[in-house]
Amino acid sequence: GRSRPDPIRSHPPETLVLERYRLLERLGSGGFGVVWRAHDELLHREVALKRVPIGVGGDPVDSERATREALAAARLAHPAIVALYEACAAQDAFYLISELVDGETLAKLIAAHALADEDLLEIGLALTDALAHAHARGVIHRDVKPQNVLVPHHPDERGGGAKLTDF
């Protein structure tokens, strides 16, 4: 059959989602969903909003995967893991609202040869600590790759040089 256009992709920035999150900028997309930088109108902060289509035209497997991601992330609280703020299902999509990391993916930084050996060591230590935290809580990532590692422009002392996302 014909695929229907993704409603959130066709909306311009400034669209209000879930009566609370104002879309500001599309950050990326993949087979699993579209991620936007958004403004939380209630708490007055910027967040990352991931929309996974469900229902008519959406893959039920994606909905199950989004639910698993939300349940896994809810069990984790670590400075080197992107914090999940909210997860909810609407008629046409499942939404994951999380911490917005001001930075780049490790994949982009590797491609640009932008990391010194010391940076790589700091990133590796942060990731091993994050994974140990997750494993101690029975959560296995299953897709650790440079595209799922965010490197903040201004890392804080607590989290080190990286944040793992997409559990």
Biotite code that builds the C-alpha atoms (Angstrom):
import biotite.structure as struc

atoms = struc.array([
    struc.Atom([0.000, 0.000, 0.000], chain_id="A", res_id=1, res_name="GLY", atom_name="CA", element="C"),
    struc.Atom([0.829, 3.617, -0.145], chain_id="A", res_id=2, res_name="ARG", atom_name="CA", element="C"),
    struc.Atom([2.530, 5.039, 2.895], chain_id="A", res_id=3, res_name="SER", atom_name="CA", element="C"),
    struc.Atom([0.928, 8.060, 4.481], chain_id="A", res_id=4, res_name="ARG", atom_name="CA", element="C"),
    struc.Atom([3.086, 11.098, 5.165], chain_id="A", res_id=5, res_name="PRO", atom_name="CA", element="C"),
    struc.Atom([4.350, 11.346, 8.723], chain_id="A", res_id=6, res_name="ASP", atom_name="CA", element="C"),
    struc.Atom([2.297, 14.182, 10.258], chain_id="A", res_id=7, res_name="PRO", atom_name="CA", element="C"),
    struc.Atom([5.085, 15.434, 12.495], chain_id="A", res_id=8, res_name="ILE", atom_name="CA", element="C"),
    struc.Atom([7.538, 15.563, 9.579], chain_id="A", res_id=9, res_name="ARG", atom_name="CA", element="C"),
    struc.Atom([5.209, 17.732, 7.572], chain_id="A", res_id=10, res_name="SER", atom_name="CA", element="C"),
    struc.Atom([4.533, 20.146, 10.434], chain_id="A", res_id=11, res_name="HIS", atom_name="CA", element="C"),
    struc.Atom([6.728, 23.192, 10.529], chain_id="A", res_id=12, res_name="PRO", atom_name="CA", element="C"),
    struc.Atom([8.664, 24.127, 13.631], chain_id="A", res_id=13, res_name="PRO", atom_name="CA", element="C"),
    struc.Atom([6.527, 25.749, 16.324], chain_id="A", res_id=14, res_name="GLU", atom_name="CA", element="C"),
    struc.Atom([3.948, 22.939, 16.167], chain_id="A", res_id=15, res_name="THR", atom_name="CA", element="C"),
    struc.Atom([2.653, 22.103, 19.654], chain_id="A", res_id=16, res_name="LEU", atom_name="CA", element="C"),
    struc.Atom([2.807, 18.367, 20.470], chain_id="A", res_id=17, res_name="VAL", atom_name="CA", element="C"),
    struc.Atom([0.926, 16.746, 23.363], chain_id="A", res_id=18, res_name="LEU", atom_name="CA", element="C"),
    struc.Atom([-0.389, 20.213, 24.242], chain_id="A", res_id=19, res_name="GLU", atom_name="CA", element="C"),
    struc.Atom([2.942, 20.947, 25.898], chain_id="A", res_id=20, res_name="ARG", atom_name="CA", element="C"),
    struc.Atom([6.016, 20.565, 23.675], chain_id="A", res_id=21, res_name="TYR", atom_name="CA", element="C"),
    struc.Atom([6.703, 23.182, 20.992], chain_id="A", res_id=22, res_name="ARG", atom_name="CA", element="C"),
    struc.Atom([8.835, 21.795, 18.165], chain_id="A", res_id=23, res_name="LEU", atom_name="CA", element="C"),
    struc.Atom([11.877, 23.946, 17.474], chain_id="A", res_id=24, res_name="LEU", atom_name="CA", element="C"),
    struc.Atom([14.232, 22.000, 15.214], chain_id="A", res_id=25, res_name="GLU", atom_name="CA", element="C"),
    struc.Atom([14.378, 18.540, 13.716], chain_id="A", res_id=26, res_name="ARG", atom_name="CA", element="C"),
    struc.Atom([17.560, 16.874, 14.984], chain_id="A", res_id=27, res_name="LEU", atom_name="CA", element="C"),
    struc.Atom([17.476, 13.592, 13.116], chain_id="A", res_id=28, res_name="GLY", atom_name="CA", element="C"),
    struc.Atom([15.543, 10.547, 12.053], chain_id="A", res_id=29, res_name="SER", atom_name="CA", element="C"),
    struc.Atom([15.997, 6.873, 11.484], chain_id="A", res_id=30, res_name="GLY", atom_name="CA", element="C"),
    struc.Atom([14.002, 3.729, 10.990], chain_id="A", res_id=31, res_name="GLY", atom_name="CA", element="C"),
    struc.Atom([12.695, 4.005, 14.533], chain_id="A", res_id=32, res_name="PHE", atom_name="CA", element="C"),
    struc.Atom([11.446, 7.593, 14.705], chain_id="A", res_id=33, res_name="GLY", atom_name="CA", element="C"),
    struc.Atom([12.090, 11.307, 14.389], chain_id="A", res_id=34, res_name="VAL", atom_name="CA", element="C"),
    struc.Atom([13.865, 13.352, 17.066], chain_id="A", res_id=35, res_name="VAL", atom_name="CA", element="C"),
    struc.Atom([13.161, 17.054, 17.591], chain_id="A", res_id=36, res_name="TRP", atom_name="CA", element="C"),
    struc.Atom([14.583, 19.742, 19.819], chain_id="A", res_id=37, res_name="ARG", atom_name="CA", element="C"),
    struc.Atom([11.476, 21.047, 21.569], chain_id="A", res_id=38, res_name="ALA", atom_name="CA", element="C"),
    struc.Atom([10.501, 23.535, 24.246], chain_id="A", res_id=39, res_name="HIS", atom_name="CA", element="C"),
    struc.Atom([8.552, 22.246, 27.254], chain_id="A", res_id=40, res_name="ASP", atom_name="CA", element="C"),
    struc.Atom([5.946, 24.978, 27.701], chain_id="A", res_id=41, res_name="GLU", atom_name="CA", element="C"),
    struc.Atom([5.079, 23.812, 31.234], chain_id="A", res_id=42, res_name="LEU", atom_name="CA", element="C"),
    struc.Atom([8.567, 23.566, 32.749], chain_id="A", res_id=43, res_name="LEU", atom_name="CA", element="C"),
    struc.Atom([10.209, 26.152, 30.460], chain_id="A", res_id=44, res_name="HIS", atom_name="CA", element="C"),
    struc.Atom([13.134, 24.027, 29.330], chain_id="A", res_id=45, res_name="ARG", atom_name="CA", element="C"),
    struc.Atom([14.400, 22.506, 26.102], chain_id="A", res_id=46, res_name="GLU", atom_name="CA", element="C"),
    struc.Atom([14.026, 18.755, 25.645], chain_id="A", res_id=47, res_name="VAL", atom_name="CA", element="C"),
    struc.Atom([14.550, 16.082, 23.026], chain_id="A", res_id=48, res_name="ALA", atom_name="CA", element="C"),
    struc.Atom([11.246, 14.701, 21.703], chain_id="A", res_id=49, res_name="LEU", atom_name="CA", element="C"),
    struc.Atom([11.296, 11.372, 19.871], chain_id="A", res_id=50, res_name="LYS", atom_name="CA", element="C"),
    struc.Atom([8.159, 10.421, 17.949], chain_id="A", res_id=51, res_name="ARG", atom_name="CA", element="C"),
    struc.Atom([7.609, 6.787, 16.983], chain_id="A", res_id=52, res_name="VAL", atom_name="CA", element="C"),
    struc.Atom([4.608, 6.301, 14.634], chain_id="A", res_id=53, res_name="PRO", atom_name="CA", element="C"),
    struc.Atom([2.009, 3.723, 15.737], chain_id="A", res_id=54, res_name="ILE", atom_name="CA", element="C"),
    struc.Atom([-1.538, 2.887, 14.727], chain_id="A", res_id=55, res_name="GLY", atom_name="CA", element="C"),
    struc.Atom([-2.572, 3.018, 11.080], chain_id="A", res_id=56, res_name="VAL", atom_name="CA", element="C"),
    struc.Atom([0.587, 2.949, 9.000], chain_id="A", res_id=57, res_name="GLY", atom_name="CA", element="C"),
    struc.Atom([2.793, 2.521, 12.064], chain_id="A", res_id=58, res_name="GLY", atom_name="CA", element="C"),
    struc.Atom([4.686, -0.638, 12.877], chain_id="A", res_id=59, res_name="ASP", atom_name="CA", element="C"),
    struc.Atom([3.427, -2.328, 16.075], chain_id="A", res_id=60, res_name="PRO", atom_name="CA", element="C"),
    struc.Atom([6.967, -3.642, 16.627], chain_id="A", res_id=61, res_name="VAL", atom_name="CA", element="C"),
    struc.Atom([8.193, -0.028, 16.847], chain_id="A", res_id=62, res_name="ASP", atom_name="CA", element="C"),
    struc.Atom([5.558, 0.697, 19.512], chain_id="A", res_id=63, res_name="SER", atom_name="CA", element="C"),
    struc.Atom([6.718, -2.306, 21.530], chain_id="A", res_id=64, res_name="GLU", atom_name="CA", element="C"),
    struc.Atom([10.331, -1.234, 21.122], chain_id="A", res_id=65, res_name="ARG", atom_name="CA", element="C"),
    struc.Atom([9.516, 2.319, 22.261], chain_id="A", res_id=66, res_name="ALA", atom_name="CA", element="C"),
    struc.Atom([7.729, 0.940, 25.325], chain_id="A", res_id=67, res_name="THR", atom_name="CA", element="C"),
    struc.Atom([10.745, -1.267, 26.145], chain_id="A", res_id=68, res_name="ARG", atom_name="CA", element="C"),
    struc.Atom([13.072, 1.726, 25.712], chain_id="A", res_id=69, res_name="GLU", atom_name="CA", element="C"),
    struc.Atom([10.947, 3.810, 28.083], chain_id="A", res_id=70, res_name="ALA", atom_name="CA", element="C"),
    struc.Atom([10.753, 1.075, 30.721], chain_id="A", res_id=71, res_name="LEU", atom_name="CA", element="C"),
    struc.Atom([14.504, 0.455, 30.537], chain_id="A", res_id=72, res_name="ALA", atom_name="CA", element="C"),
    struc.Atom([15.414, 4.147, 30.688], chain_id="A", res_id=73, res_name="ALA", atom_name="CA", element="C"),
    struc.Atom([13.040, 4.714, 33.627], chain_id="A", res_id=74, res_name="ALA", atom_name="CA", element="C"),
    struc.Atom([15.159, 2.318, 35.709], chain_id="A", res_id=75, res_name="ARG", atom_name="CA", element="C"),
    struc.Atom([18.346, 4.265, 35.048], chain_id="A", res_id=76, res_name="LEU", atom_name="CA", element="C"),
    struc.Atom([19.654, 7.427, 36.667], chain_id="A", res_id=77, res_name="ALA", atom_name="CA", element="C"),
    struc.Atom([23.264, 8.092, 35.754], chain_id="A", res_id=78, res_name="HIS", atom_name="CA", element="C"),
    struc.Atom([25.107, 11.209, 34.578], chain_id="A", res_id=79, res_name="PRO", atom_name="CA", element="C"),
    struc.Atom([26.454, 9.363, 31.507], chain_id="A", res_id=80, res_name="ALA", atom_name="CA", element="C"),
    struc.Atom([22.994, 8.167, 30.409], chain_id="A", res_id=81, res_name="ILE", atom_name="CA", element="C"),
    struc.Atom([20.510, 10.507, 28.738], chain_id="A", res_id=82, res_name="VAL", atom_name="CA", element="C"),
    struc.Atom([17.696, 11.050, 31.248], chain_id="A", res_id=83, res_name="ALA", atom_name="CA", element="C"),
    struc.Atom([14.150, 10.130, 30.223], chain_id="A", res_id=84, res_name="LEU", atom_name="CA", element="C"),
    struc.Atom([11.596, 12.674, 31.449], chain_id="A", res_id=85, res_name="TYR", atom_name="CA", element="C"),
    struc.Atom([8.338, 11.310, 30.057], chain_id="A", res_id=86, res_name="GLU", atom_name="CA", element="C"),
    struc.Atom([6.908, 8.602, 27.818], chain_id="A", res_id=87, res_name="ALA", atom_name="CA", element="C"),
    struc.Atom([3.375, 8.526, 26.511], chain_id="A", res_id=88, res_name="CYS", atom_name="CA", element="C"),
    struc.Atom([1.258, 7.061, 23.769], chain_id="A", res_id=89, res_name="ALA", atom_name="CA", element="C"),
    struc.Atom([-1.052, 9.189, 21.674], chain_id="A", res_id=90, res_name="ALA", atom_name="CA", element="C"),
    struc.Atom([-3.449, 8.025, 18.943], chain_id="A", res_id=91, res_name="GLN", atom_name="CA", element="C"),
    struc.Atom([-0.868, 8.034, 16.159], chain_id="A", res_id=92, res_name="ASP", atom_name="CA", element="C"),
    struc.Atom([2.487, 7.848, 17.933], chain_id="A", res_id=93, res_name="ALA", atom_name="CA", element="C"),
    struc.Atom([4.494, 6.965, 21.004], chain_id="A", res_id=94, res_name="PHE", atom_name="CA", element="C"),
    struc.Atom([6.561, 9.842, 22.423], chain_id="A", res_id=95, res_name="TYR", atom_name="CA", element="C"),
    struc.Atom([9.758, 9.723, 24.445], chain_id="A", res_id=96, res_name="LEU", atom_name="CA", element="C"),
    struc.Atom([10.721, 13.039, 26.042], chain_id="A", res_id=97, res_name="ILE", atom_name="CA", element="C"),
    struc.Atom([14.269, 13.215, 27.327], chain_id="A", res_id=98, res_name="SER", atom_name="CA", element="C"),
    struc.Atom([17.156, 15.391, 28.334], chain_id="A", res_id=99, res_name="GLU", atom_name="CA", element="C"),
    struc.Atom([18.512, 17.485, 25.475], chain_id="A", res_id=100, res_name="LEU", atom_name="CA", element="C"),
    struc.Atom([22.286, 17.127, 25.163], chain_id="A", res_id=101, res_name="VAL", atom_name="CA", element="C"),
    struc.Atom([24.087, 20.106, 23.656], chain_id="A", res_id=102, res_name="ASP", atom_name="CA", element="C"),
    struc.Atom([26.736, 18.293, 21.666], chain_id="A", res_id=103, res_name="GLY", atom_name="CA", element="C"),
    struc.Atom([27.514, 15.943, 18.791], chain_id="A", res_id=104, res_name="GLU", atom_name="CA", element="C"),
    struc.Atom([27.324, 12.223, 18.251], chain_id="A", res_id=105, res_name="THR", atom_name="CA", element="C"),
    struc.Atom([30.534, 10.292, 18.696], chain_id="A", res_id=106, res_name="LEU", atom_name="CA", element="C"),
    struc.Atom([30.083, 9.139, 15.075], chain_id="A", res_id=107, res_name="ALA", atom_name="CA", element="C"),
    struc.Atom([30.300, 12.730, 13.781], chain_id="A", res_id=108, res_name="LYS", atom_name="CA", element="C"),
    struc.Atom([33.308, 13.529, 15.939], chain_id="A", res_id=109, res_name="LEU", atom_name="CA", element="C"),
    struc.Atom([35.145, 10.379, 14.793], chain_id="A", res_id=110, res_name="ILE", atom_name="CA", element="C"),
    struc.Atom([34.415, 11.213, 11.136], chain_id="A", res_id=111, res_name="ALA", atom_name="CA", element="C"),
    struc.Atom([35.769, 14.737, 11.675], chain_id="A", res_id=112, res_name="ALA", atom_name="CA", element="C"),
    struc.Atom([38.900, 13.443, 13.493], chain_id="A", res_id=113, res_name="HIS", atom_name="CA", element="C"),
    struc.Atom([37.941, 15.891, 16.257], chain_id="A", res_id=114, res_name="ALA", atom_name="CA", element="C"),
    struc.Atom([38.945, 13.828, 19.311], chain_id="A", res_id=115, res_name="LEU", atom_name="CA", element="C"),
    struc.Atom([42.276, 13.619, 21.078], chain_id="A", res_id=116, res_name="ALA", atom_name="CA", element="C"),
    struc.Atom([43.401, 10.420, 22.798], chain_id="A", res_id=117, res_name="ASP", atom_name="CA", element="C"),
    struc.Atom([42.504, 11.951, 26.177], chain_id="A", res_id=118, res_name="GLU", atom_name="CA", element="C"),
    struc.Atom([38.962, 12.671, 24.919], chain_id="A", res_id=119, res_name="ASP", atom_name="CA", element="C"),
    struc.Atom([38.540, 9.074, 23.783], chain_id="A", res_id=120, res_name="LEU", atom_name="CA", element="C"),
    struc.Atom([39.725, 7.778, 27.143], chain_id="A", res_id=121, res_name="LEU", atom_name="CA", element="C"),
    struc.Atom([37.261, 10.035, 28.990], chain_id="A", res_id=122, res_name="GLU", atom_name="CA", element="C"),
    struc.Atom([34.414, 8.926, 26.687], chain_id="A", res_id=123, res_name="ILE", atom_name="CA", element="C"),
    struc.Atom([35.329, 5.258, 27.152], chain_id="A", res_id=124, res_name="GLY", atom_name="CA", element="C"),
    struc.Atom([35.404, 5.584, 30.936], chain_id="A", res_id=125, res_name="LEU", atom_name="CA", element="C"),
    struc.Atom([32.027, 7.357, 30.985], chain_id="A", res_id=126, res_name="ALA", atom_name="CA", element="C"),
    struc.Atom([30.467, 4.663, 28.789], chain_id="A", res_id=127, res_name="LEU", atom_name="CA", element="C"),
    struc.Atom([31.830, 1.744, 30.804], chain_id="A", res_id=128, res_name="THR", atom_name="CA", element="C"),
    struc.Atom([30.524, 3.359, 33.991], chain_id="A", res_id=129, res_name="ASP", atom_name="CA", element="C"),
    struc.Atom([27.111, 3.945, 32.370], chain_id="A", res_id=130, res_name="ALA", atom_name="CA", element="C"),
    struc.Atom([26.924, 0.354, 31.130], chain_id="A", res_id=131, res_name="LEU", atom_name="CA", element="C"),
    struc.Atom([27.931, -1.025, 34.546], chain_id="A", res_id=132, res_name="ALA", atom_name="CA", element="C"),
    struc.Atom([25.107, 1.050, 36.065], chain_id="A", res_id=133, res_name="HIS", atom_name="CA", element="C"),
    struc.Atom([22.609, -0.282, 33.524], chain_id="A", res_id=134, res_name="ALA", atom_name="CA", element="C"),
    struc.Atom([23.743, -3.897, 33.872], chain_id="A", res_id=135, res_name="HIS", atom_name="CA", element="C"),
    struc.Atom([23.473, -3.702, 37.678], chain_id="A", res_id=136, res_name="ALA", atom_name="CA", element="C"),
    struc.Atom([19.786, -2.829, 37.127], chain_id="A", res_id=137, res_name="ARG", atom_name="CA", element="C"),
    struc.Atom([19.167, -5.614, 34.625], chain_id="A", res_id=138, res_name="GLY", atom_name="CA", element="C"),
    struc.Atom([19.178, -3.332, 31.568], chain_id="A", res_id=139, res_name="VAL", atom_name="CA", element="C"),
    struc.Atom([21.164, -4.353, 28.491], chain_id="A", res_id=140, res_name="ILE", atom_name="CA", element="C"),
    struc.Atom([21.673, -1.695, 25.811], chain_id="A", res_id=141, res_name="HIS", atom_name="CA", element="C"),
    struc.Atom([22.027, -4.030, 22.765], chain_id="A", res_id=142, res_name="ARG", atom_name="CA", element="C"),
    struc.Atom([22.968, -1.223, 20.344], chain_id="A", res_id=143, res_name="ASP", atom_name="CA", element="C"),
    struc.Atom([26.053, 0.583, 21.640], chain_id="A", res_id=144, res_name="VAL", atom_name="CA", element="C"),
    struc.Atom([27.518, 2.362, 18.636], chain_id="A", res_id=145, res_name="LYS", atom_name="CA", element="C"),
    struc.Atom([28.981, 5.815, 17.940], chain_id="A", res_id=146, res_name="PRO", atom_name="CA", element="C"),
    struc.Atom([25.594, 7.119, 16.689], chain_id="A", res_id=147, res_name="GLN", atom_name="CA", element="C"),
    struc.Atom([24.070, 6.368, 20.149], chain_id="A", res_id=148, res_name="ASN", atom_name="CA", element="C"),
    struc.Atom([26.772, 8.185, 22.097], chain_id="A", res_id=149, res_name="VAL", atom_name="CA", element="C"),
    struc.Atom([26.366, 11.928, 22.582], chain_id="A", res_id=150, res_name="LEU", atom_name="CA", element="C"),
    struc.Atom([29.415, 14.000, 23.458], chain_id="A", res_id=151, res_name="VAL", atom_name="CA", element="C"),
    struc.Atom([28.457, 17.243, 25.220], chain_id="A", res_id=152, res_name="PRO", atom_name="CA", element="C"),
    struc.Atom([30.097, 20.470, 24.078], chain_id="A", res_id=153, res_name="HIS", atom_name="CA", element="C"),
    struc.Atom([30.537, 21.350, 27.778], chain_id="A", res_id=154, res_name="HIS", atom_name="CA", element="C"),
    struc.Atom([30.758, 18.147, 29.832], chain_id="A", res_id=155, res_name="PRO", atom_name="CA", element="C"),
    struc.Atom([30.160, 18.415, 33.556], chain_id="A", res_id=156, res_name="ASP", atom_name="CA", element="C"),
    struc.Atom([32.292, 16.775, 36.216], chain_id="A", res_id=157, res_name="GLU", atom_name="CA", element="C"),
    struc.Atom([29.620, 14.179, 37.043], chain_id="A", res_id=158, res_name="ARG", atom_name="CA", element="C"),
    struc.Atom([29.050, 12.657, 33.621], chain_id="A", res_id=159, res_name="GLY", atom_name="CA", element="C"),
    struc.Atom([32.416, 12.880, 32.044], chain_id="A", res_id=160, res_name="GLY", atom_name="CA", element="C"),
    struc.Atom([32.701, 13.113, 28.335], chain_id="A", res_id=161, res_name="GLY", atom_name="CA", element="C"),
    struc.Atom([29.740, 11.143, 27.020], chain_id="A", res_id=162, res_name="ALA", atom_name="CA", element="C"),
    struc.Atom([26.052, 10.278, 27.368], chain_id="A", res_id=163, res_name="LYS", atom_name="CA", element="C"),
    struc.Atom([24.573, 7.005, 26.159], chain_id="A", res_id=164, res_name="LEU", atom_name="CA", element="C"),
    struc.Atom([21.160, 7.156, 24.517], chain_id="A", res_id=165, res_name="THR", atom_name="CA", element="C"),
    struc.Atom([18.602, 4.906, 22.782], chain_id="A", res_id=166, res_name="ASP", atom_name="CA", element="C"),
    struc.Atom([18.202, 2.071, 25.234], chain_id="A", res_id=167, res_name="PHE", atom_name="CA", element="C"),
])
